[in-house]
Amino acid sequence: MKFLFYSICFLLLSMQIKANEENNTKCKEYFTSFFEAIANGEIPKNISAQSILSSGKGLQDLGSYLVCRDSVDLHYIHLRMISGGRPLHMGFCLPQFCEMNYLQTFNETTKSFINNLTHLQYNRSMVDSVSYQDPELMYPEWGIGTYLTLMLLIVVVGLNVTGSILSIMAENKKKAYSEDLQIEIKKKAAEKINDSKIEDPSFQADIIDEQYRRSELIQNEIMENQESAFMSGKGQFEEIKYEKYKEPSWERLALSFSFVHNYQKLFKINEPKGENEGFVIFNGIRSLSIFWVIFGHDQLIRGSNSFNLIDIPYKITEPGWVTLTPAAYFAVDTFFFVGGFLATVLLLEKLTKLRTIKFTLVPAMWLHRFLRIWPTYAFCILMYWQLSVYWSDGPIWNEYIASTSTCNAQWWKNLLFIDNMFSHANNGLSYCYGWGWYLSNDFQIFLITPILLIIYAKNTKIGLASIISLLVGSIFSAYYIAFSHNYHLQIGTPNSKPQPDYQDVFYYKPWVRISPYLIGILFGLFYRNYISGQNQKIVDLAQKIKDSVFIRTLLYVIGIGLTQTIIWIIIPLQKDMDAWPPQAQYFYQAFNRVLFVIGVGFCITPALLGCKNDPSRLILGHPFWQPIARISFCMYLTHFIVILFMTFSSTQLVYYQYSHILFFTLTDIVYTIVVGGLVSLAIEVPCMNLEKILFAPKKHEAVKLNNNQLGEQIDL
C-alpha cells in the first residue's frame, strides 16, 4: 500500500511539472507571436480583445482589474516597478497559462525594455527594478498571530456587547432605586410633619411639598456617588440622611465596557468651568492639527501613487495648498506643545497638594502614561498587521500587504516605544506602523517630564535652568545634525538631492523634536504661576494682558506673524532647493519648530488667561470641537491606515490635482473620525475606565486642617 501511495504522489507531481512546462511553453509562444506581429506591423491574432482592453496602456495605467478578474480564461498580473524609491505600476490582463513565476524570469528584460522607452520620452531611465505579481496570490497565510488577533477582536466585541446589556440593566436598577428613594423621602418628610403637631392642613401640605422639592435636589448627588445626601428642615425639623447607592463590582465593570455608556460620555458636550476653563481652546487646536496631519499624509501617499506621477515634481513647485504639505509636521509640533503645557499644569497641580514631593512618585506617573497609550496602540498595531490585509483587494493591494509585512520583524520596537531609535529604509516608510514614531517620541519625552517638574517644585531656579538648558541643547543639536549631514529641507523639488537617512537621523529623534514640548512646559509654568498666585510679577503681567486690548492685539500680531512666516517662507525652495544658502536652511531647521509653537502660544495666551470675548476662545473653544478632540488620539492611530486602505484598494490611480486631493482629504477625515471613534469607544475609553477602577487611590478619612483644606491625597 505504501508503494502504491508513493507511486500516485510521484505521478501527480510529474503531471504538475509537465503542466507547468506546458503553460510556460504556451506563454512563450503567446508572447513570441505577439512581438512578431508588432514587428511586422500586424495585429496579433492570438490575443483576445478582452485582454487588450483590460490591460494598461502605459505607466501608472492599471487597466480593468475587475473585468479581467471575472474573465474565465484570463487573469490579472501587476507589473511593479521601483523608480527612485517610489513604486510605479502597470496592469496586464493575460491568459491563465501565463503564470507569475514564469513571467518573473523576464524581470530584467522588462526593466531594460521600459528604460529604453522612458529614455526616449524623458531622456532618462526611470526604472530601478521590476517584478511581476499576481494580486490573487499575494495574501499571507494565516498564522498563530492572525488567529490570536481575531480572537482578541471577538473578545473586545463581546465585552462591549455584554457591557452594553449589563449597563442597561444597571441603569434600570438605579432608576428603580431612585424611585423608591423618592417615596421614602416623602414618607419621612410626612412623618416629620405629623410629629411637629402642626394642625393647619394647608400649612402641612406646603411644608411637605417644600420638603419633597428639596429632596429632589439631592437626587443628583445621590446618583453621583457622593458620601451622603441630606435634607435639612426649618426650625423644628431634624436632618434626614440617606446612604448613597453602592455600585456592585460587576456593575462598574459593565459600565467600563458599555458601548452605550461610553458613547454618552465621549460625545457629551460639557460647559467649561473652573479656573482651567480656558483649556477648551485645546479642543480646536487638537482637532485642526489632526486634520492637518491627515492632509499632509494624504498628499504623500496619494501623490506617490497618482496616475500622473511624472508631473508631481513640477506640481509641487506651485505655491498654495501644496505648501501646506511639507509644513504639516508643524501640526505634530503643536501636539508636542499642547502635551508639554497640559502635563506641566496638571502635574504641578497634583504636586502642590502633597505634603512632601518625592522622586518615588515618578514610576507611578510613568505607569499611568504607559497604560494610557499602550493598550490602544497595541490593538491598532495588531489589527493593521494581522487582519487588515484580508479586508480588501485590488490591482495594487499588494502594496498595502507589503507595508504591513514590515511588522513581522519590527513589531516589538513599537510596543517598547523605541522604534524611532533604529535605522530604516530610504523613504522612512519601512517602519512597522511608521507613523507611530510620534508616540515613541511623546513617551520618551514624558519620561523626563515628571523629573523636571519635581526639580522645579523643589527649587524653581534649578528647575527652570534645567528646562531652558534642554531647550538650547535641542536647538543646537538640530542645527549641528543638519550642518554635519548637509541636510536641506524635505521638499521634493525637481533639483532636490536624495537624503536617504534624513528621517532616521534627524526627523524622528527625540532630541530634535523635544523643543516644542519644552516650550509648552515654559508656557505651562507661566500659566500655573498665574493661577496659583505664587509669583506676583507673573500675576501682574497676566492682569495687564487681560486688561489691555493693545497688548492682546500685539500678541496676536506677533503670534500669527510667526506661524505664517514659518509656513510660507519656504515657497522659494519649492521651485529651487538652492534658493537659500545652506546656512539659512540649517538655521531654519533648527528654529522653525520653536518659533512656530511660540507663535501658537502667543495666540492662545489671552484665552488661557480668561478673556472670554477673545477670538481664539470663540473659534477654538467652540463646543463643536469637543468630541473630535476626545478621539484625536485614536484618529492619529488610525488615519494612516485609512489613507493606505483607500489608496491601495482602489482599482484605478487618482489623477493628481488640487481638487482631487482636497476631496480625498475631506473623505479620509470623515472615515478617520468614524474609525477613530469606534476604536476609542471599544478600546481607549474602556481601558481608561479599568485603570480608574484598578488603580483608584484608597480612601482615607480626610484630615481637616485649620484652614479647612484637605490633607494629603495621593492620586497620581
N, C-alpha and C positions, 0 to 999 in steps of 0.2 A: 504493500500500500504506500509506503514512504517513497519507493522508487517511482510509482505512478504519479504521486503528488508532485514530486520534484520535476518529473518529466513535463507535466502540464504547465507548471510555473515557468520552466525554461522555454516551452513552446510559446506561451503568452508573451514572454519578454522578447523573444525573437520576432514575433509578429509586430510588437510595438516598435522595435528598432527598424523593421522593414517599412512600417507605416510612416515613421518619421523620415526615413530616407526617401520614400516616395513623395511625401509632402515637400521635402526640400527640392527634389528634382522638379516637381510641378511648379514650385515658386520660382526656381531658377529659370525655367522655360518661360514662365509668365513675364518676368522682367526682361528676359532676353528679347522676346518678341516685341515687348513694349518699346525698348530702346531702338530696336531695328526699325520699327515703324516710324518712330520720330526722326531717326536719321534719314530715312527715305522720304520724309515729308508726307507720310501717310497716317491715317487714323488707326490706332491699334484695334484689331478685330477681337482679341480675346479679353478685352476689358469691357465690363458692363457699364451701361450709362449710369446706373446707380452708384457704382464705385467712383466714377469721375465726379459726379455731382456732390457726393458726400465727403470727398477729400478736400483738404485745404489747398488753396491756390498760391500760397506764398507764406512767408514768415509771419507768425502770430495769427494765422488762419487755422482754426481748429476743425473746420469742416462741419458736417452734420452728424454729431455724435449719436443722438437718439435714433435717427433714421438708420444709420449704419448698424447700430447695436441690435435693432429689431429685425434686420435682414437675416434670412435663413442661411445663406451661403457666404456672408461677409462678416467681418469683424473689424473692430476699430483698433488702430495702432497709433500710439502717441510718439512723435519724434521730439525728444527733449534735447535742447542744445544749451550750452553754457557760453555766455559771452561777457567777459569782464566780470565774472562772478554772479551775473544775473541770468536767469533762465529765459530761453526763447522756446517757442512751441510751434508745432505744426501737426495737423491731424491727417491720417490716411485711412481710407476705407478699403481694405484688401480682402482677397478670398481667404477662407478659413484655413487653407493649406499653407498659407504664408505665416508661419508661426514666429513668435517673438524671438525665440532662441536662434533661429536661422537668420532672421533679419539683423540680429546683433553682430553677426560676423562681418557685416558691411558698415560698421560704425565709422571706421577710419575712411573708407571710400566715400561715404556720405559727407563726412566732415570736409574732405578735400573738394568735393563737388560744390557744396554750399559756399565755401570760402572763395572758390573761383567766381561764382556768381556775384557774391557781395563785393568782391574786389573790383569787378567790372562796374557795378552800380554805384558803390560808395567809396571806391578807391582804397578799400582796406578789408582785410579778412576779419570777419566778425565772430567766428565760432571757435571756441577753445576745445570743446569736447561734444560728442554726440552719443546718444543712446536711444534705442528703440524700446518702448514699453507698452505693455498691454494693460490698460486700466482695470480689466476684469481680474487680472492675476496679481495685483499689487497689494491686496489686503493681507495684513499679517495674520498668522494663525493665532487662535485663542490660546492663551497660556494661563498659568495659575494666577498671575496678576489680574488678568481680564476677568476671570471668574470671581475673584475676591472683590474686585471693584464693583462688579454687577451685584454681588451680594450686599455690599455696603450701600449701594443705591437703593436696593429693595428695602433694607433696614431703615434707611433715612425716610423713605416714602411711608413705610409702615408706621414709624414713630410719629410722623406728622399727622397721618390719618387717625391713628389711635389717640394721639394727644388732642386732636380737634374734637373727637367724640367725647372723650372724658372731660374736656373743658366745658363742653355744653352741659354735660351732666352736673358739673361743679357749679356752673352759673345758675342752673335751676335750683340746686341745693341752697346756694347763697340767697337767692330770691325768696325761697320758702322761709329761710331763717329770718330774713328781713321783715317779711310779712308777720311772722309770729312775734318778732320783737316789737313791732309797732302795736300789736294788740296788747302785749304785756305792758308796754309803757303806758298806754291809755288806761289799762286796768289799774295800774298802780297809782296813776295820777288821780283817778276817780276815788281810790281808797284814801288818798291823802286829803281829798276834798271832804269826804264824809267824816274823817277823823277830826277835821277842823271845826266841826259843829257850826258851819255856816248855813243859815236857814233859807236865805234868798235863792230860789232855784235858778233864776236868770244869772245871778252872780256866779253860782256854781258852774253853770254851763259856760260862761265866759272864761272862767279860770281853767276848766277842763280843755276848752278849745285852745287857749293860750299855752297851756302845758303841753298839749299834744303837738301844737305848731312848733313849739320849741324843741320837742322831742324829735321832730322830723329833721331839724337842723343838724342833729348829731349823727344821722344815719350814714352820711358820707364818711365821717371819721371812723365809725364802726367798720365800714366796708374797706377802709384804707388801712386796717390793722393797727390802729392806734392802741396805746396801752389800755385805755378805757374811755368811755364816753359818759358824760353825766349831764343831768339836767337839774338846775337849782331852782327851787320855788322862791316865792317872795314872802317875806315875813316869817310865817309860822311853818312853811314847807321845808322839810329837810332835803338833803341831797339824795338823788336817786342815781345809783351807779350800776352799770351793766358791763359784763365781760365782753371782750371783743370776740369776733368769730375766728376760731382757730382752724387754719387750713391743715388737713392731714398731709402727710408726705406725698402720697400718690397724687393729690390734687396739685401740689406745687410742681411736681414733675410733669404732670399732664399739661399744665399751663406753659411750661418751658417749651414743649414741642407742639403746642397748639397752633396750627396754621391760622386759625381764625383770630385767636388772641394776639398773636404776633403781628398779624396784618393790621389790626386796630392800633396796636402800639407803634408800629413802624410808620404808618401813614397818617397818624393823627397830627393835626396842626396845633401846636402849642403856642400860647401867647408868652413872649419873653417877660420874665420877671426877675427881680433881684438886682444885685449890683453888677452881675455879668450879663445883663440883658442885651448889651451891645454885641455879644457874641453871635447874634443872629446873622450878622453880615458874613460870617464864615460859611453859612449855608450857600449863599450866592457864589462866593469865591470857589468853594469846592465843586459846585455844580458846573460853573463856567470853565473851570480848569479841566475837569474830566471831559467836557465837550471838546476842548482844545486838544487834549491828548488824542481823542478819537479822530479828530480831523487830521492831525499830523500823521498818525499811523495809517489812516485811510489813504492819504496821499502816497505814503511809502509803499504799501502793499499793492494797491490797485494801480498806481503809477508804474510799478515794476512789472506788472503783468497786464499791460494795456496793449491794444491792437497796434497802435502807432508808437511803439516803444522807441523807434528811431528818432521821433520828434521830441522826446522828453527833454534831452539836454538843452534844446532850444526853447521849449515851452517855459522852463523854469527860469529863463533869463528875464522874463516879463515880470515887473513888479505888480503887486496886488495880492490876491488870495494866496498865490504860491509863496510869497514872502513869509507868510504866517507858518509855513511848514517847517523850515529849519528853526524858527523861533518857538516851536511848540514845546521844546524842552523847558521853557520858562514856566509852563504850567506845572511841571513836576517840581521845579524850584519853589513855586508858590505853595505846593503841598508841604514841602520841607519847612517853609517859613511858618505856615499855619501850625504844623506839628510842633515845631520848637516853641512857638508862642503858647499854645494850649498846654503843653507839657510843663512849661515853666509856671504858668499861673496856677494850674490845678495842683501840681505837686507842692509848690510853695504854700498854697492854701492848706494842704494837708499837714505839711511840716510845722506850720505855725501853731497847730492845735496840739502838738506833742510837748510834753514836759521836757523830754530830752531827745535830742536829734542824734541818731547813731547811724553809722555806715552799715550796720547789720540789717537795716531796712532795705538796702539796695537789692539783694537777691529776690525779696518778695515783689519788688517793683518789676524786676526782670521777668519773673514768672508770670505776673499779670499781663505784661506786654506780650509775652510768648503765647499765652493762652488766648489772648485777644486776636492774634493774627493766624497762628499756625493751623488750627483745625480747618478753617475755611480755605486757607491757602492749599493745604494738603489735599482736601477734597477736590478742588478745582484742577490741581495737577493730575490727580488720578483720572478724573473724567476726561480731561484733554488727552492724556497719554494712552489710556487703556480702552476707552469706549467710544470716544467721539469719531474715531476713524471709520466706524461702521455705520455712521448715521447718514451718509450721503455717498454719492459717486459723481462721476463726470470725467471728461477727457483729461483734465489736469488734476484730478483729485489726488493723484499720487504725490503732488507737491505738498498737500496737507499731511498725508501719511508720512512723508519724509521729515516734515517739521516736527511731528510728534515722536518720531523714532529717535530723536536726539536725547530723549529722556531715558532710553534704555540703559545708558551708562552714566547719566549725569543727574538722575533724579535726587540722589542723596545730597548733592550740593545745594539744591534749592531748599530742601527740608531742613538743612542746617543753617540756612541763610549765609552761605559762603560762596555762592555761585559767581559773584562778581569778582572774586579773587583769583580766578583761573583764566587761562587764555583760551580763545575760541577762534572760529574761522574768520575770514576776512570781513564779511558783512555783519558780524556780530549776531546773526540770526540762528547760529547753530547752538545757542543756549537751549537747554531744556526749559521751556516756559520763559523765553528770553526776556519778556517784559517784567519778570519777577525781580530783576536787578534792583528796582526801586525799593521793594520790600526788604531786600537784604541790606541795602544802604540805610534804610529807615531803622531797622532793628539794630544794626551795628552802631549807628549814631546814638540811639537811645541807650545803649549800654553805658555810655559815659555821661548821659544827661543827669540821672539822679546824683551821681558823684559830684558833678559840677554844682548842682543846686544845693546839695548838703554843705559843700565847702562855702558857697555863698551865704547860706543860712548861718553858718558858724562864724564866718569872717567875710564881711561884704567886700572889702578891698581885695583880698586874695582871690575870692571867687570871681569878681569882675575882671581882675587881671588875667586869670586863667582863661576865661571865655574870650577876651579880646586877643590874647596870645594865640589861641587856637584859630581864631578868625584870620589873623595876619598870616599864620602859618599855612592855612588853606589857600589863601590868595597867592602867596609866594610859591607854593608847590604847584598850583595850576600854571602859573607863569613859567616856572622852571621846566615842567614837563613839556609844555607847548614849545618852549625855546629849544630844549635839548633834542627833541624829536622833529623839530621844524614842522609842527602841525599847523595847517591852515583851517579855516572854518569848514565844518562838514556840510558843504553845499555842492551839489552835483553839477557844477558848471562844465561847459564843454572842455575847458582847459585845466580842470582840477586834476591834481596828481593823486594816484592811489595812496590811501592811508590804511593799510590792512590791519594795523594794530591800534588804531585810534580809540575804538570802543573799549578794548581791554585795558589799555594803559592809561587812558585819560578819562573817558566819559563815564565809566561805571565805578570809579574808585571813590570810596567814602571821603578820603582826604581832599578830594576835589569838590565833591557835592555837599560837604558839610557846611559850607559858608552860608547859604540861605537859612539853614536850620539855626545857626548861631545868631544870625540877625534876628530871627524870630525869638530866640531866647532873650536878646537885649531888649526888644520891644516888650516882651512879656515882663521883664524886670521893671521896666518903666511903668507899665500898667499896674503891676502888683504893688509897687511903692505908692502909686497914686491911690489905689483902693484902700490899702491898709493905713495910709496917712503917716507912715513911718518916716518918710523923707519930706520935710516941709517945702524944700525947694522944688521938688517934683510936683507936689500938690499945687503950689503957686503957679508953676508953669502950665500945668494942665488946666487950671482955672482960667488963666489968661487965654489959652486956646479956645476954651468953651465960650468965653465972653466976647472974644474979638472976631468979628466977621473977616477982617483983613488977614489975620493970622491963619484962619481956616482956609481962606481963599488961596493964600500963599502956599500952604501945604498941598492943596490940590494942584496948583500950577507946577510946583516942583515935582510932585509925585507923578502926575500924568506926563510931564515933560521927560522925566527919567525913563518911564516904562516905554513910551512911544519912541523915544530916541533910540533906545537899546534894540527895539524890534526893527525899525525901518532904516537904521543907519547902514545896514548890510546890503542895501539894494545895489550899490556899485559892484559888490562882489558877485552878485548873481550873473552879471554879464562877463566879468573878467576877474579871476581869482587874484591877479596881480595888481588890481586897482588900489589895494592897500599895501604898504610895505610890510615885510614880515613882522617887524617890531610892533606895529599897530595891531596886527592880528593876535600876537601873543598877549598884548595888553588887554585887548577886548575879551579874549577867552578867560583871562584871569579875573576881570572885574565885572563882566556883563551880568552874572547871576546876582552878585551883591548889589549892584546899582538897581537892578530890576526890582528885587524884593524890598529894597529901601523905598523905592517909589510906591510900591503897593502899600507898604506900612504907612507912609505919609498920607495916602488917600483914605485909609480906613481909621486913622487916629481919632478924628473928630467923632465918628460914630461910636468908637470904643469908649470914649470919654463920656458918652451920654447925650450927645447933641441929637435930639430926636428928629429934627427937621433937616438933618444932614442928607445930601443926595445919595451918598453910598448906603446910608441906612435905609432910605426909601427903596432903592433898587436892589441892593444885595440882601437886604433884610426882609424882603417880601416873603410872605408865607408860602408862595409857590415853590420856593427852593428847598423847603424843609425835607419833604420825602426824598427828593433826588440826592440831597446831601447825605441823608442817612444811609443810602445804598451806594454811595460813591466808591467805597472800598471794594464792594463786590462788583461794581461796574468796571473798576480798573482791572480786577482779576479776570473778568470775562470778556472785556471789549475786544481784545486781540483775537480771541477765539472766534468771536462773531465775525470780525473782519476776514480772517483766514477762511472761515467756513463759507461765507457768502462769496468770496472771491474764487476759491478753488472748486466749489460745487457748481459754478456756472458752466454752461455749455458753450459760451462764447466770451471772448475777451472784450472788455469795455473799451470804447474809443476815448482816449484821454482828452477831455476838455473841461473847462471850469464848471459848466452847468452840470455835467455828468457827475463829477467828483463831489460837488456840493449836494446833489441829490442823494448819492450813495452815502455820504457822510450823515445826512439827516436820517436816512433809513437805518443806518447802523447804530445811530444814537438811540432810536426808538427800540430796536431789537435789544440793545445792550441794557436799556432800562428794564425791559421785561425779564431778560435772563438774569441780570444782576439782582433784580427784586426777588425773583424766585430763589436764587441761591441765598440771599440774605434771610428770607423767611424760613427756609428749610434748614440752613446750617448756621449762619452767623448769629442770628438772634437766639436760637435755642442754646448754642454754646455759651453765649453771654449769660443767659438765664441760669444755666447749670453752674457756671463759675460763681455766680452770686449765691447759689444755694450751698455749694460745696465749700466755698472759702469765705462764707459770711463771718464777720467778726463775732466772737462770743459776747453775749450781752452781760455787761457788768452794771451793777447799780450805779447810777450817776452820782458822782461826788459833787455836791454843791459847794461852790466856793463863796467867799464873801461878796464877790461882785456878780453873783448869780450866773457865772459861766460854768460850763460843764468841765469835768476833769478829763483825764487822758482817755482818748478814744482812738485807738489804732485801727484804721480801716484801709490802710494802704495795701 
